[in-house]
Amino acid sequence: MSIGRARVLVFFASASVLVLEILAGRLMAPYVGVSLETFTAIIGTILAGIALGSAAGGRLADRIDPRTLIGPALVLGGALAWASLWLVAVLGPELGDEPPAIVLLAAVAFVAPAAVLSAVTPMATKLRLASLEETGTVVGNLSAAGTSGALFGTFVTGFVLVAALPTRPIVIALGAVLVVAGLGVTVAASRRAPTLLTVVPLAAALGLATVADNPCEFESAYFCGRVVEDPDDPSLRILVLDNLRHAAVDLDDPTHLEFRYVRLIADVIDAATDGPIDVLHVGGGGFTLPMWVEATRPGSTNLVLEIDDVLLDVARDDLGFVTGPDMEVRIGDARRALPDLPDDAFDVIVGDAFGGQAVPWHLTTTEFVAELDRVLRDDGVYVMNLIDGGANRFAEAQMATLLDSFDHAAVLLPVGGVDDVPRNQVLY
């Protein structure tokens, strides 16, 4: 095998592993959410697969002619990539979202394809080791090719593929490319066409991938989502992003606020203001509160800063949201959009931007809050939704940040919000 061909094979196999690693988070998100635990589980299990594959591939290459192994490894890696779609769809709803379950789901679905594809590198290395005098050169070149492939797979997937295509078709296409390439390498090495013993299992794996349940009605660069009808109220639509219910909209009555935290925000707005108001919404989601303000405060204006243009399309198509002169949406990161807004422009600012179960950190900083204070009128109110628990450390940190810019601040805990905090307690 020429050094050029060996580099291509190692590059391709390593790139495929990283494509799967990036996509694993999106495949698992509808079942376990997007969190530090999710990414930790995926990175850890993929690294375990790489280690296992490297060791096993080297051992096999010492016992069996690597020329007969590389093609089947690529074919099997492609089939296992297809199978990962089915495994996630079947096991995801059953395992739960606790850290051990997240690790188990990632391990069952992705360790095997990562291991099989990682075995290609030591196999190709074995074929290139003609003498001990060039061991360092061969190992170094192929290691560089593998790392370059990993970088290529990471950047192309994260910046191009995910933004352009849904996740599942990417995995199916990746598996197909691996299978075709592997069959080509196998035929070139053995001079034999694939048999039914090869074709039937591959067809079965592809079939499992295509029939696997897909919880995503739509995908964006940020979320897998769907809009579902409430079984007890035909007019109520629930926006589900990944594994969380993010918004509820009553198509017949925009004043109906289904979620407790939304009612609490509305109560704060009603207690602090009268008549028409100018409202800035940091985060749109299902656009429930902008539609509520429009319905309950005629003459008001709403400006929504929403990072995900797909959510705006979904809200227009499925949630009855209509933009107009008094209902404006600007697509982009709120942190970057805020400096363009004029001073003292809003009576109310609503902070309801979430990535998974957490407010994006850059929307909680002293600098961001100072910008909110700048665009908020002197008698205005900023009401922010946050998720916390246990010792309420995030709430305490956010309170300290708010008090750098505002004279008065309070944390409101809804009844029954946290089990170990007294009911009806208002913190600070």
Salt bridges, closest charged atoms under 4 A:
ASP62 OD1 - LYS126 NZ 3.16
ASP65 OD1 - ARG67 NH1 3.32
GLU219 OE1 - ARG26 NH2 3.11
GLU229 OE1 - ARG237 NH2 3.84
ASP250 OD2 - HIS256 ND1 2.97
GLU258 OE1 - HIS256 NE2 2.95
ASP270 OD1 - ARG297 NH2 2.98
ASP278 OD2 - ARG377 NH1 2.95
GLU328 OE2 - ARG330 NE 2.90
ASP333 OD2 - HIS362 NE2 2.86
ASP343 OD1 - ARG374 NH1 2.53
ASP347 OD2 - ARG377 NH1 2.92
GLU371 OE1 - ARG374 NH2 2.93
